[in-house]
Amino acid sequence: MKCVNKKDLIEAIDKSAEELHQRIDMHRYLVNTILEQMVSEDSLKSHILSPFYPDQSRLKEAVKEAIEVLEESRKSFKSKRLEALRKKLALVLMESE
């Protein structure tokens, strides 16, 4: 078996990584080409990307619930930070509607 030195190993890894980058770029190009020709923008957003972009109404409901819990607990916990968080969430929710 041939003895490999450190320099040869690093060069082989660099070459392999470069080949992988080239293949990834080619894959990205092919996927983009297929998507542009076959999939509409609406279909892409609603079916393919939906796991990556949660439903806005679910997010709003979660923020409303958090505000309600903070509101209910504000008499029990005299915390300036919780009060500031409650107000910030309420403001963000109002701005999003």
N, C-alpha and C positions, 0 to 999 in steps of 0.2 A: 504494500500500500504506500502511495506517495505521501511524503511528509509535507504538510501545508504550513506555510508561515503566516504570520499575522497580516502582513501586507496583502498577500494573495487572497486571504479570506475577506478582508475589508473590500477589496476590489470586486470580488465575486458578489458580495452583498450589495454593493453600490449598483452594479450592473443589473442584478436581479430587481432591485427596487426601481430602477429606471424603466425596465421592461414592464413592470407592474403598472407604473404611472401611465405609460403609453397605452397599455391595454384598458385601463380605467378611462382614460380620455376617449378612446375609441368607443367603449361601451356607452359612455355618456352621450356622445354624438349620435350613436345609433338609436338610443332610447329617445332622445330629443326629436330626432327625425320622425320616428314612428308616432310619438305623441302628437306632434304638430299636424300630421296627416290624418290620424285616425280618431283622436279624442277631442271633443269640444271643450272649451274653457269651463263651462258650467258642469259638465260631467266630471272633469278632472277635480274640481273643487268639491263637489258633493259626494263623490264615491271614492276617489283614490286618496285625496288628501284629508278627508274628514277625521281619520284617527289622529292626525297631527294637529288639527285645529278644533278644539272642543266647541260644542254648541254654545253660542253666546247666551242663550236663555238659561242654560244650566249654570253658567258662570254667574249671571246676574242673580239667580235664585240663591246660590251659595253665598254671595256677598250680602244679600238681604238677610239671610239667616244669621250670618256672622254679626251684622249690625244689630239685629234683634237680641241676640245673646249678650252682646256687649251692653246694650241698653238695659236689659233686665238685671245684669250683674253690676251695674255702675253704683248702685246704692250699697252693695255688699263690699265691693272693692273700690276704695278711694284711690284710684291710680290715674295719674296724669297721662301716662303712656297709653293706657287702655282708652281713655277719653279721646286722646289725639288720634289713635287708630280708628276708633268708631267714627269720628268726624271725617277723617281722610277717606274711609271706605264709603261713607254716605256721599261725599263730594264726588268721588270717582263714579259712583253709581248714577248720580244725577247727571253728570257730564256725558255718560254713555247713552243716555236715553234721549 
